Amino acid sequence: MSKFWSVSTSNEMGELWLDRRALLEIQGTSRLEQKVAELFELLRDPIYRYVCRLIGKIPEAEDLAQETFLRLFDSLQKGHAMGNVRPWLYRVA
């Protein structure tokens, strides 16, 4: 994890805080894509399992989990700050 995501493991879920200054520096660049890909690698399995439990259908859960990260990317591209990213992802999922 880079400076872009500030990780706190004060609880079992951990927190992933978005560095807003870093976002402004890379907004609209391919580096933003790379940072979202980092987060995807870290959280895709938990988000996928969560969606699977909600809907119970594996192929649809895979699509919805990917859609969640696409929405994150769109939101960050538009400059929306969200603080702790993990709960945001679960709400969107």
SEVEX-249389 format. One record per residue: x, y, z of N, C-alpha, C, CB in turn. Coordinates in pm, whole numbers, plus 50000, padded with zeros to 5 digits. Glycine has a CB too. Example, Ala and Ser with C-alpha at 12.3 -4.5 7.8 and 13.67 -1.06 7.14 Angstrom:
2
REC_51319_49431_50780_51230_49550_50780_51320_49670_50780_51131_49553_50905;
REC_51285_49775_50708_51367_49894_50714_51290_50003_50787_51408_49940_50572;
***
This chain:
93
REC_50084_49882_50000_50000_50000_50000_50089_50124_50000_49904_50000_50122;
REC_50048_50221_49929_50127_50343_49916_50070_50453_50005_50131_50389_49770;
REC_50126_50573_49995_50078_50686_50072_49937_50726_50032_50171_50803_50055;
REC_49893_50682_49916_49760_50718_49868_49652_50668_49962_49737_50663_49728;
REC_49670_50545_50012_49576_50487_50108_49644_50484_50243_49531_50343_50064;
REC_49580_50539_50342_49631_50533_50478_49559_50420_50549_49612_50670_50553;
REC_49633_50321_50594_49572_50202_50652_49582_50206_50803_49639_50075_50598;
REC_49470_50185_50868_49466_50174_51013_49407_50039_51048_49382_50291_51078;
REC_49475_49965_51133_49425_49833_51171_49385_49833_51318_49530_49725_51145;
REC_49320_49939_51360_49279_49949_51500_49165_49853_51533_49238_50091_51532;
REC_49098_49801_51431_48996_49701_51455_49017_49588_51356_48852_49761_51441;
REC_48938_49482_51366_48960_49366_51281_48937_49394_51133_48870_49254_51325;
REC_48850_49485_51099_48824_49518_50959_48933_49608_50903_48687_49585_50943;
REC_48995_49687_50988_49092_49785_50940_49020_49899_50871_49194_49719_50845;
REC_49086_50007_50856_49029_50122_50788_49122_50162_50677_49005_50240_50886;
REC_49065_50204_50566_49144_50252_50452_49100_50396_50424_49125_50161_50326;
REC_49184_50487_50467_49152_50628_50448_49217_50679_50322_49196_50712_50569;
REC_49143_50755_50248_49190_50814_50124_49263_50944_50155_49073_50840_50027;
REC_49385_50957_50104_49460_51081_50119_49410_51178_50012_49616_51055_50107;
REC_49337_51279_50054_49273_51370_49959_49374_51450_49876_49181_51466_50033;
REC_49485_51487_49938_49587_51561_49862_49647_51474_49753_49698_51610_49956;
REC_49671_51348_49786_49724_51255_49685_49624_51236_49572_49760_51119_49749;
REC_49496_51231_49606_49393_51217_49502_49397_51335_49406_49252_51205_49567;
REC_49408_51455_49460_49412_51574_49374_49532_51572_49281_49415_51700_49459;
REC_49643_51517_49329_49764_51511_49247_49751_51416_49130_49882_51471_49332;
REC_49678_51308_49147_49673_51207_49041_49538_51199_48971_49707_51073_49098;
REC_49445_51282_49011_49312_51280_48949_49324_51300_48799_49221_51389_49011;
REC_49255_51216_48723_49257_51227_48578_49380_51165_48513_49248_51370_48539;
REC_49458_51090_48588_49577_51027_48532_49565_50875_48543_49705_51077_48605;
REC_49655_50805_48477_49655_50659_48484_49696_50610_48623_49749_50600_48377;
REC_49759_50695_48700_49797_50655_48836_49674_50630_48923_49886_50764_48901;
REC_49566_50701_48896_49443_50677_48971_49394_50535_48945_49334_50781_48932;
REC_49401_50493_48821_49364_50356_48785_49448_50256_48864_49382_50334_48633;
REC_49577_50282_48873_49668_50192_48946_49630_50185_49094_49814_50238_48930;
REC_49594_50297_49152_49560_50300_49294_49430_50224_49321_49548_50445_49344;
REC_49333_50239_49232_49209_50164_49248_49235_50015_49227_49101_50215_49148;
REC_49326_49982_49137_49363_49841_49114_49427_49783_49241_49460_49828_48993;
REC_49509_49862_49310_49568_49818_49438_49458_49783_49537_49661_49927_49497;
REC_49361_49872_49546_49251_49850_49640_49167_49730_49598_49164_49976_49649;
REC_49148_49713_49469_49074_49598_49416_49141_49469_49460_49064_49605_49262;
REC_49273_49463_49447_49347_49343_49486_49332_49315_49636_49496_49357_49450;
REC_49327_49420_49714_49318_49406_49859_49178_49364_49904_49358_49536_49926;
REC_49075_49418_49841_48938_49402_49893_48842_49326_49802_48882_49534_49920;
REC_48886_49277_49689_48790_49213_49598_48727_49090_49660_48857_49175_49468;
REC_48805_49008_49730_48748_48887_49790_48645_48919_49899_48859_48800_49849;
REC_48675_49008_49993_48573_49039_50094_48446_49101_50034_48631_49134_50198;
REC_48462_49189_49935_48344_49250_49872_48266_49144_49796_48387_49365_49775;
REC_48335_49056_49726_48269_48948_49652_48190_48857_49748_48374_48866_49574;
REC_48253_48817_49858_48184_48730_49955_48062_48800_50014_48280_48688_50067;
REC_48074_48928_50040_47962_49006_50094_47845_49006_49995_48007_49151_50125;
REC_47875_49035_49870_47770_49039_49768_47710_48899_49749_47826_49092_49634;
REC_47793_48798_49753_47746_48658_49741_47645_48627_49851_47865_48559_49748;
REC_47677_48668_49974_47584_48644_50085_47453_48719_50065_47647_48685_50218;
REC_47461_48838_50007_47340_48918_49987_47248_48859_49880_47376_49059_49949;
REC_47306_48818_49767_47221_48775_49655_47224_48626_49630_47262_48846_49531;
REC_47327_48556_49676_47334_48411_49663_47359_48357_49524_47211_48354_49712;
REC_47396_48440_49430_47421_48395_49293_47563_48433_49254_47317_48456_49194;
REC_47645_48331_49227_47788_48354_49205_47818_48441_49082_47858_48222_49192;
REC_47767_48411_48963_47804_48495_48848_47762_48642_48865_47741_48439_48720;
REC_47643_48662_48919_47596_48799_48941_47679_48869_49048_47448_48798_48980;
REC_47720_48794_49149_47801_48853_49257_47935_48901_49203_47824_48750_49369;
REC_47994_48824_49112_48121_48868_49051_48102_48998_48976_48175_48760_48956;
REC_47995_49008_48898_47967_49130_48823_47943_49249_48915_47846_49110_48732;
REC_47864_49228_49019_47832_49337_49112_47955_49382_49191_47722_49295_49208;
REC_48041_49289_49226_48164_49326_49298_48252_49412_49208_48242_49198_49344;
REC_48265_49373_49082_48345_49454_48988_48281_49591_48968_48359_49382_48853;
REC_48149_49594_48958_48078_49721_48941_48103_49815_49059_47927_49697_48925;
REC_48115_49758_49177_48143_49838_49297_48275_49914_49282_48148_49748_49422;
REC_48377_49847_49232_48507_49912_49215_48506_50010_49097_48617_49806_49194;
REC_48426_49982_48996_48412_50079_48887_48346_50207_48937_48329_50019_48771;
REC_48250_50193_49026_48186_50311_49085_48284_50390_49171_48064_50271_49169;
REC_48370_50317_49242_48475_50384_49320_48563_50466_49228_48559_50282_49399;
REC_48608_50406_49118_48694_50475_49023_48623_50600_48968_48734_50381_48909;
REC_48498_50585_48927_48422_50700_48875_48410_50810_48979_48282_50655_48830;
REC_48382_50772_49101_48367_50870_49207_48497_50945_49234_48319_50802_49335;
REC_48608_50871_49235_48738_50935_49257_48777_51024_49140_48845_50830_49281;
REC_48744_50981_49019_48774_51064_48902_48701_51197_48908_48737_50990_48773;
REC_48582_51195_48964_48503_51318_48976_48546_51403_49095_48354_51284_48988;
REC_48641_51350_49174_48695_51427_49286_48616_51414_49414_48701_51569_49249;
REC_48526_51318_49422_48450_51300_49544_48538_51238_49651_48326_51211_49518;
REC_48544_51304_49762_48622_51252_49875_48530_51168_49962_48688_51368_49959;
REC_48582_51060_50014_48496_50971_50090_48554_50929_50225_48468_50850_50010;
REC_48670_50974_50262_48726_50936_50391_48762_50788_50395_48629_50968_50502;
REC_48698_50715_50485_48723_50571_50499_48656_50498_50383_48671_50518_50637;
REC_48734_50437_50298_48686_50379_50173_48612_50247_50195_48803_50356_50078;
REC_48654_50169_50291_48594_50035_50311_48443_50042_50331_48659_49967_50431;
REC_48390_50121_50424_48243_50124_50441_48173_50177_50316_48205_50210_50563;
REC_48235_50270_50246_48178_50322_50122_48158_50208_50023_48269_50431_50061;
REC_48260_50122_50007_48251_50009_49916_48139_49914_49955_48382_49935_49911;
REC_48125_49887_50084_48019_49796_50128_47881_49857_50106_48038_49761_50277;
REC_47867_49987_50126_47737_50052_50100_47701_50043_49952_47740_50200_50145;
REC_47798_50068_49867_47774_50064_49721_47743_49922_49678_47896_50118_49643;
REC_47814_49825_49735_47792_49684_49697_47650_49645_49733_47894_49589_49768;
***
